[in-house]
């Protein structure tokens, strides 16, 4: 059974009007990631909100870094779980981090 790895940064803060492009360095998991995908759950409501907060959801890979599309349209006071799934060699990894929307 594969485990889901929480990134070292853990909980991040993002303001309502911010649009932030996050990056994940995969060196500790596996090198040369490919076939990456991102998903988002609003933990406050329990709903999947990937298409709302990642309206353009096209992560890219370069070296050992995955660059996500801009995370935006967050709701103040809500906490989000962001999951990034990728392939390295013949292995599939999934990592996650949390974003809390602040003023």
C-alpha positions in Angstrom: 0.0 0.0 0.0 1.4 3.4 -1.0 1.6 6.1 1.6 0.8 9.8 1.0 3.6 12.1 1.9 3.0 15.5 3.5 5.5 18.1 2.3 7.8 19.7 4.8 6.1 23.1 4.6 2.8 21.5 5.9 0.3 24.4 6.3 0.6 27.4 4.2 -1.4 30.7 4.2 -2.8 32.4 1.2 -4.9 35.6 1.1 -8.3 35.7 -0.6 -7.1 37.8 -3.6 -3.8 36.0 -4.1 -3.0 33.6 -7.0 0.0 31.6 -6.1 1.9 29.1 -8.2 3.3 26.4 -5.9 6.2 24.1 -6.7 7.0 20.6 -5.3 10.6 19.4 -5.4 10.4 15.6 -5.7 14.1 14.7 -5.1 13.3 13.0 -1.7 10.5 10.9 -3.3 11.8 10.2 -6.8 13.6 11.9 -9.6 12.4 13.2 -13.0 8.7 13.2 -12.2 6.2 12.9 -15.0 2.4 12.5 -15.5 1.7 14.9 -12.6 -1.8 15.9 -11.5 -3.2 18.1 -8.8 -6.5 18.0 -6.9 -8.0 20.1 -4.1 -10.5 19.5 -1.4 -12.1 22.3 0.7 -11.8 20.7 4.2 -14.2 23.2 5.6 -17.1 21.9 3.4 -15.7 18.5 2.5 -16.2 19.1 -1.2 -13.8 18.6 -4.0 -13.0 22.0 -5.5 -10.3 21.3 -8.0 -12.0 23.0 -10.9 -12.7 26.1 -8.8 -9.3 26.7 -7.3 -7.3 25.3 -10.3 -9.4 26.5 -13.2 -6.4 25.9 -15.4 -5.1 22.6 -14.0 -1.9 21.8 -16.0 1.0 21.0 -13.8 4.4 20.8 -15.5 7.6 19.0 -14.7 11.2 20.1 -15.1 14.1 18.2 -13.5 12.9 17.2 -10.1 10.4 20.1 -9.8 6.6 20.0 -10.4 5.1 23.4 -11.0 1.4 23.6 -10.3 -1.1 26.0 -12.0 -2.0 29.1 -10.0 -4.1 28.3 -6.9 -6.9 30.9 -6.6 -10.5 31.7 -5.8 -10.1 30.6 -2.2 -12.7 31.4 0.5 -11.6 33.3 3.6 -11.5 31.0 6.7 -11.5 27.8 4.7 -8.7 25.2 4.7 -7.7 23.3 1.6 -5.9 20.0 1.1 -3.9 20.0 -2.1 -2.7 16.6 -3.4 -0.1 16.2 -6.2 0.2 12.7 -7.8 3.1 11.9 -10.1 5.1 9.1 -11.6 8.8 8.6 -11.1 10.3 5.6 -13.0 7.7 2.9 -12.5 6.5 4.2 -9.1 3.5 6.4 -8.5 3.8 8.9 -5.6 1.3 11.2 -4.0 2.1 14.1 -1.7 0.0 16.7 -0.1 0.0 20.1 1.6 -2.5 22.4 3.2 -3.5 25.9 2.5 -5.5 28.1 4.8 -7.2 31.1 3.3 -6.7 34.3 5.3 -7.7 37.9 4.9 
